[in-house]
Amino acid sequence: MARGTSATAPTLIGSVQRALRLLEAAACHPDGAPAKQLAREAGIPLPTAYHLLRTLAHDDYLRREHGVFVLGGAVGALLTGESVQNRRGRVEEALAYWRDAIGAPVYLARYRAGEIEIVACADSPGTPAVEEWADLRETAHAHAIGQCLLSRLDPASRREHLDRHPVVPLTRHSAGDRRTLLRRLDSLERFDSAGRPRPVVERQEYTLGTVCAAVPIAAGADPVAMAISLPLHQEERLLPAIEQLRDGVGGLLGALTLSISI
């Protein structure tokens, strides 16, 4: 046995320790700090720090805002003792409520750490969700919830996303190229008479025979959207249903104190 070791010494996981050091460093900067500063204060090589910071941001323990990292919603959830399972269960209950009220599958998604993420989906045998035949993260340009989230990004973030996930038409109705998509996203900045962003409507761009609509919602720091889908022959129901969802979901999700850190 080597000097200074013990048969009862604990096994320490270095990556966990380093991640905790980064969180401790971030907690010392309420207004945020850049990656280089956090790495220096935590005593971690910058390349390693970048990997850990991206992971912590993906799980909402940190948020990146204007080039600096601040503590995320998951840290607050730890302090209040609210479990991930409880939050997910409450979200799923809310989506199931609206699935039944509207008679359509309901989707919840967010844009975090540079990617589209489907948080939850409520469907049923009578109201099936759209089959994910092409990766939703890579095809945000071709479905309503992805277009809605991309429209909430600043121009630089939008361009960076499309650099990583180029526009590729999925059907004859899809945007044919990046320029066409960007023009469409710019047009989505228009507001209705009540000052709310207009719903994003997508007709057979991701899947033939399906129409979808999405609206942004205020739930946490990341861009978040909810969407519904319907068969093409029920297209006349699409706009009334998405408006019903938007009119009611704010109060319901507010009552659940939803912080999309799940």
C-alpha positions as CSV (number, residue, x, y, z in Angstrom):
1,M,0.0,0.0,0.0
2,A,1.4,3.4,-1.0
3,R,2.2,5.9,1.8
4,G,-0.6,8.3,2.6
5,T,-3.4,6.0,1.4
6,S,-6.0,4.1,3.3
7,A,-8.1,1.1,2.7
8,T,-11.1,3.1,3.7
9,A,-10.3,6.2,1.6
10,P,-13.3,7.3,-0.5
11,T,-13.3,7.1,-4.3
12,L,-13.5,10.7,-5.6
13,I,-14.8,11.5,-9.0
14,G,-12.7,14.3,-10.4
15,S,-15.3,15.6,-12.9
16,V,-17.9,16.0,-10.2
17,Q,-15.5,17.9,-8.0
18,R,-14.6,20.2,-10.9
19,A,-18.2,20.8,-11.8
20,L,-19.0,21.8,-8.2
21,R,-16.0,24.1,-8.2
22,L,-17.4,25.9,-11.2
23,L,-20.8,26.2,-9.6
24,E,-19.1,27.7,-6.5
25,A,-17.3,30.2,-8.6
26,A,-20.4,31.2,-10.5
27,A,-22.3,31.6,-7.2
28,C,-19.7,34.3,-6.3
29,H,-20.8,36.4,-9.3
30,P,-24.6,37.3,-9.1
31,D,-24.2,39.3,-12.3
32,G,-22.4,36.4,-14.1
33,A,-18.8,35.7,-15.1
34,P,-17.2,34.5,-18.4
35,A,-15.9,31.0,-18.8
36,K,-12.2,32.1,-18.6
37,Q,-12.8,33.8,-15.2
38,L,-14.7,30.8,-13.8
39,A,-12.1,28.4,-15.0
40,R,-9.3,30.5,-13.4
41,E,-11.1,30.8,-10.1
42,A,-12.0,27.1,-10.0
43,G,-8.4,26.1,-11.0
44,I,-9.6,24.1,-14.0
45,P,-8.0,24.1,-17.5
46,L,-10.1,26.2,-19.9
47,P,-10.9,23.3,-22.4
48,T,-12.1,21.2,-19.5
49,A,-14.1,24.1,-18.1
50,Y,-15.9,24.6,-21.4
51,H,-17.1,21.0,-21.5
52,L,-18.3,21.2,-17.9
53,L,-20.0,24.6,-18.4
54,R,-21.9,23.3,-21.4
55,T,-23.1,20.3,-19.5
56,L,-24.1,22.4,-16.5
57,A,-25.9,24.8,-18.9
58,H,-27.7,21.9,-20.6
59,D,-29.1,20.8,-17.3
60,D,-30.0,24.4,-16.2
61,Y,-27.5,24.5,-13.3
62,L,-26.0,27.4,-15.2
63,R,-27.4,29.8,-17.8
64,R,-25.4,31.7,-20.4
65,E,-26.5,35.2,-20.8
66,H,-24.7,37.8,-22.9
67,G,-21.5,35.9,-22.8
68,V,-21.4,35.2,-19.0
69,F,-22.6,32.3,-16.9
70,V,-25.1,32.8,-14.0
71,L,-26.7,30.2,-11.8
72,G,-29.7,28.5,-13.4
73,G,-33.1,27.4,-12.2
74,A,-32.0,23.9,-11.3
75,V,-29.9,25.3,-8.5
76,G,-33.0,27.0,-7.0
77,A,-34.9,23.7,-7.3
78,L,-32.3,22.0,-5.2
79,L,-32.6,24.6,-2.6
80,T,-36.4,24.4,-2.4
81,G,-36.3,20.6,-2.4
82,E,-38.6,20.3,-5.5
83,S,-37.6,17.1,-7.4
84,V,-37.2,16.8,-11.1
85,Q,-39.8,14.0,-11.0
86,N,-42.3,16.4,-9.4
87,R,-41.7,19.2,-11.9
88,R,-42.0,16.8,-14.9
89,G,-45.1,15.3,-13.5
90,R,-46.8,18.7,-13.2
91,V,-45.8,19.6,-16.7
92,E,-47.2,16.3,-18.1
93,E,-50.4,16.9,-16.2
94,A,-50.8,20.3,-17.7
95,L,-50.1,19.1,-21.2
96,A,-52.6,16.2,-20.8
97,Y,-55.2,18.7,-19.6
98,W,-54.8,20.7,-22.8
99,R,-54.7,17.6,-25.0
100,D,-58.1,16.6,-23.8
101,A,-59.5,20.2,-23.9
102,I,-58.4,20.9,-27.4
103,G,-58.5,17.4,-28.9
104,A,-55.0,17.5,-30.3
105,P,-51.5,16.4,-29.2
106,V,-49.7,19.1,-27.3
107,Y,-45.9,19.6,-27.3
108,L,-43.6,21.6,-25.1
109,A,-40.1,22.5,-26.2
110,R,-37.3,24.9,-25.4
111,Y,-34.1,26.2,-26.9
112,R,-31.2,25.5,-24.5
113,A,-27.5,25.3,-24.9
114,G,-27.8,25.8,-28.6
115,E,-30.3,23.0,-29.3
116,I,-34.0,22.4,-29.7
117,E,-35.2,20.1,-27.0
118,I,-38.7,18.5,-26.8
119,V,-39.4,18.7,-23.1
120,A,-42.7,16.7,-23.1
121,C,-45.5,15.7,-25.4
122,A,-49.1,14.6,-24.5
123,D,-50.9,12.5,-27.1
124,S,-53.4,9.6,-27.1
125,P,-54.5,6.9,-29.5
126,G,-57.2,9.2,-30.7
127,T,-54.9,12.2,-31.0
128,P,-51.5,10.7,-32.0
129,A,-48.4,12.8,-32.1
130,V,-46.5,13.4,-35.3
131,E,-44.0,10.6,-35.9
132,E,-40.4,11.8,-35.5
133,W,-39.0,10.4,-38.7
134,A,-36.3,13.1,-39.0
135,D,-34.4,14.4,-35.9
136,L,-36.4,17.3,-34.5
137,R,-33.2,19.0,-33.2
138,E,-31.7,19.1,-36.7
139,T,-34.9,20.0,-38.6
140,A,-36.1,23.1,-36.6
141,H,-36.5,24.9,-39.9
142,A,-39.2,22.4,-41.0
143,H,-41.6,22.3,-38.0
144,A,-43.7,24.9,-36.3
145,I,-42.2,24.6,-32.8
146,G,-38.7,24.8,-34.2
147,Q,-39.5,27.9,-36.3
148,C,-41.2,29.5,-33.3
149,L,-38.1,28.9,-31.1
150,L,-35.7,30.1,-33.8
151,S,-37.8,33.3,-34.2
152,R,-37.1,34.1,-30.5
153,L,-33.3,34.0,-31.0
154,D,-31.2,37.0,-31.8
155,P,-29.9,37.1,-35.4
156,A,-26.4,35.9,-34.4
157,S,-27.7,32.9,-32.5
158,R,-30.1,32.1,-35.3
159,R,-27.3,32.1,-37.9
160,E,-25.0,30.0,-35.6
161,H,-27.8,27.5,-35.2
162,L,-28.3,27.2,-39.0
163,D,-24.6,26.9,-39.5
164,R,-24.7,23.7,-37.4
165,H,-28.1,22.5,-38.8
166,P,-28.4,23.6,-42.4
167,V,-31.7,24.1,-44.1
168,V,-32.6,20.9,-46.0
169,P,-36.1,20.6,-47.5
170,L,-38.0,17.6,-46.0
171,T,-41.1,17.9,-48.2
172,R,-42.1,19.9,-51.3
173,H,-43.7,22.4,-48.8
174,S,-40.5,23.0,-46.7
175,A,-38.3,26.1,-47.0
176,G,-35.9,25.4,-49.8
177,D,-32.9,27.3,-48.6
178,R,-31.6,29.3,-45.7
179,R,-32.5,32.7,-47.2
180,T,-36.1,31.7,-47.6
181,L,-36.3,30.5,-44.0
182,L,-34.7,33.6,-42.6
183,R,-37.2,35.8,-44.5
184,R,-40.0,33.7,-43.0
185,L,-38.6,33.9,-39.5
186,D,-38.3,37.7,-39.8
187,S,-41.9,37.9,-40.8
188,L,-42.8,36.0,-37.6
189,E,-41.8,39.0,-35.5
190,R,-45.2,40.6,-36.3
191,F,-47.6,41.0,-33.4
192,D,-51.4,40.8,-33.2
193,S,-53.7,43.5,-32.1
194,A,-53.3,42.5,-28.4
195,G,-49.5,42.8,-28.8
196,R,-48.8,39.1,-28.7
197,P,-46.6,37.3,-31.2
198,R,-48.7,35.6,-33.9
199,P,-48.8,31.8,-33.9
200,V,-46.3,30.1,-36.1
201,V,-48.2,27.9,-38.6
202,E,-46.5,25.1,-40.6
203,R,-48.4,23.2,-43.3
204,Q,-46.9,19.8,-44.4
205,E,-43.3,21.1,-44.1
206,Y,-42.2,18.3,-41.7
207,T,-44.7,15.6,-42.6
208,L,-47.1,15.3,-45.5
209,G,-50.7,15.3,-44.3
210,T,-50.1,17.2,-41.1
211,V,-50.4,20.8,-40.1
212,C,-48.9,22.4,-36.9
213,A,-49.0,25.6,-35.0
214,A,-46.9,26.9,-32.2
215,V,-46.8,29.9,-29.8
216,P,-44.0,31.2,-27.5
217,I,-44.7,31.2,-23.7
218,A,-43.0,32.9,-20.8
219,A,-41.5,30.1,-18.7
220,G,-37.9,30.6,-17.5
221,A,-35.0,32.3,-19.2
222,D,-34.7,30.1,-22.2
223,P,-37.0,30.4,-25.3
224,V,-40.0,28.1,-24.7
225,A,-42.9,27.2,-27.0
226,M,-45.9,25.1,-27.1
227,A,-47.4,23.5,-30.2
228,I,-50.2,21.4,-31.5
229,S,-50.6,19.2,-34.6
230,L,-53.6,18.1,-36.6
231,P,-54.3,16.0,-39.7
232,L,-54.5,18.1,-42.8
233,H,-58.3,17.5,-43.2
234,Q,-58.8,19.2,-39.8
235,E,-56.8,22.3,-40.7
236,E,-59.7,24.6,-40.0
237,R,-59.4,23.7,-36.3
238,L,-55.7,24.7,-36.1
239,L,-55.8,28.4,-35.4
240,P,-58.8,28.3,-33.0
241,A,-57.2,25.5,-31.1
242,I,-53.8,27.2,-30.8
243,E,-55.5,30.4,-29.7
244,Q,-57.4,28.4,-27.1
245,L,-54.2,26.9,-25.8
246,R,-52.5,30.4,-25.7
247,D,-55.4,32.0,-23.9
248,G,-55.6,29.3,-21.2
249,V,-52.1,28.0,-20.7
250,G,-50.6,31.1,-19.1
251,G,-52.8,30.8,-16.1
252,L,-52.5,27.1,-15.8
253,L,-48.7,27.0,-16.1
254,G,-48.4,30.0,-13.8
255,A,-50.3,28.1,-11.1
256,L,-47.9,25.3,-11.5
257,T,-45.0,27.8,-11.1
258,L,-43.3,26.2,-14.1
259,S,-39.6,26.8,-14.4
260,I,-38.4,24.8,-17.4
261,S,-35.5,23.2,-15.6
262,I,-36.4,19.6,-16.1
